[in-house]
Amino acid sequence: MSINWFPGHMAVFVKEAKKAMAEHDVVVEVLDARCPMASANPLVETLRTHRQRPCLKVLNKMDLADPAVTQAWLTFFNAQKDVTAIALSCKKLGEAAKVVTAAKKLAPHRSDNFKPLRMMVMGVPNVGKSTLINALLKKRAAKVGDEPAVTKVLHRYDLTSEASLTDTPGLMWPKIEHESDGLMLAASHIIGTKAYHESEVAVFLAEILLERYPQALAARYNCPLPGEAKGIDGVSVVEAVAAKRGYRLKGGAFDFEKAAITLLTDYRGGALGRVSLETPASFKAKWGTQAGLHIPTVA
């Protein structure tokens, strides 16, 4: 299943973002720590490199991600030119302050207090941009919702006399090259639900969990571990969820759709523990020599 989601307002925003980039010192790109490269919009990379702006990559929701994998991603990103990466959970009190501290180091010319540091917060939908901004402002200023693409226009906020930031709409890109990236985004609730079928996404998620976190499945759903049963796969994991929760249709068959939604909800909410869907090694294996080079041209 190929998943792509690029509503009309996003196409309009690309042009606005290109213009606004000239007025900012640092791009703060918010990523989902569970799938950092799948949630890294190549359009952001195009726009910032065109204007030669440094990037602070914020791996948000680190409290839901595998800590060892998150550390590997930090090493991966921090090895890149003009990039600094930090990991945090912007819902935790005080964590957001790390963003301003790290951004200032990327724009030393703004350390004289003559002009404020200007940060442009970007990222795909539903990764926590608005939550981060509210944490920095210490008030509910930016709209927050559990559905992708809540923010539709640019909003500028003054943090202090020394720093300001601009909240931007969640931005996807026109074509997701790898099917697995689209499925990871869907599993992480970054893509609108009309763009995919929950059952297909849940099977994909289940297969990753079987490979990397089988104990989590066994503990929550009594799912057999690999090697304990023949032919266990993503479909049988979703069926195990249905069996555990008692989801049945008339006639006794498993309610596969309801079980799929439960698995996705449990993953998104952290009920399965700290889980990462991709690693630097899996990203490099997927892209090969093109890793990091999938950057589209923006007119």
C-alpha positions, 0 to 999 in steps of 0.5 A: 500500500502506497501512502501519500498525503499532501492537502492543498494548504500544504502546497500553498505553505511551501511558497510561504515557508521559502519566503519566511526562511530568509527572516529566520536564523535557525530552523528547529525541525521537530521529529518523532523520536520513534521514526526520525528519518521517516518523519524528516520532511525532505522539503525542510532540508531543501528550504534550509540548505537553500538559505544556508540555515543551520538546523536543530533537530528535536527528537520529540516523544523520546519517552515513547522511543527506545532509548538506545535507538534514540542515542544512535539517532543523535549520533547520526544527526550530530555528525551532519554539517550545520546540524545539532540534534537533541532528544526530549519530551516536550510534555515534560516540565522544563524539557523545552528550554533545551531548544533555545539553549541549543539553537543559540549555539547554532547562531552565535551572531545572535549572542550579543543581544542586539537582535533577537534569535529568530527560530522557525519551527517546522516538521510534519503534522502531529509531531508536537510542534505546537506543544513544544511552542506552548511549553516554551511560552509557558501558556496555551498559545498554539492550537494543539490537537490529536489530529494531523494538520491542526495548524494552518498558518504561520504564527510568530511569538516572542519568547523574550527580548532575546528570542522569538519563534515562528510556528508553521503548519505541519508539512508533508511532501508530495511523494513518499518514496518508500512504502515503509516510511508512509506506513511508519508515519501512519502508525505514528498518527502523522498522516490523516486517517483517510489516507490509509487502512488501519488494518494494513498499517497495524499488520506492518506495525505488528511485524516490526514489533515481532522482530524487535519487541516480541516480549512487549507483544507477549506481555500485553496480548499473550502473543506467542514469541517467535519460535514458540509457534509456527507461521506467526506473523503480523496478521496473527499478532492482530488476531492475538489482540482480538483474542485477548480483548474478546473482539468478535463479529457475529458468527465468532470470527475475529473483529480484525479492524477493531483489533487493528485500531487497538494495536495502533492506539496502544503503540501511539500511547506507549502502552507497549513500552518504549518502541522505535520503528526505525534505526540508523542501520535500517534507514541506511539499508533502505536507502543504500548509497542514497541515504540522506540524499532524497531531497526534492527540488522546490521552485 
